[in-house]
Amino acid sequence: QVQLVESGGGLVQPGGSLRLSCAASGFTLDYYAFGWFRQAPGKEREGVSCISTNDDDGMTYYVDSVKGRFTISRDNAKNTVSLQMNSLKPEDTAAYYCAAVYLGDGGECHHLAPPDYDYWGQGTQVTVSS
């Protein structure tokens, strides 16, 4: 019954933008941190960004390669998490996954690895090419 559904992926030219959305159902988002991961063929799953629980002031984290280009946000009332991706590069091409992890009253997320996450979406493909 717990479900995460990503959407918003697609084909975009270098320098373009996409906004990924993660719709959550079956649980309340208040005590969960959310992460966006990506995985390209032949590569390990990489943590792109995460946003901590509200008790951790919604602290955000970005891997160095996307800093200044990607923005993660959450709207607990709407049960959604988004990833705004600007100035996209070919190396951003990957399947992007939304994941959620229960952290209770507080907890930062940037040190967490995929095995720490409780729920995962099905992924959405992002392809950056001309």
Secondary structure, DSSP 8 states (H G I E B T S, - for coil): --EEEEE--EEE-TT--EEEEEEEESS-STTEEEEEEEE-TTS--EEEEEE--GGGTT-EEE-GGGTTTEEEEEEGGGTEEEEEE-S--GGG-EEEEEEEEE-TT----TT--GGG-SEE---EEEEE--
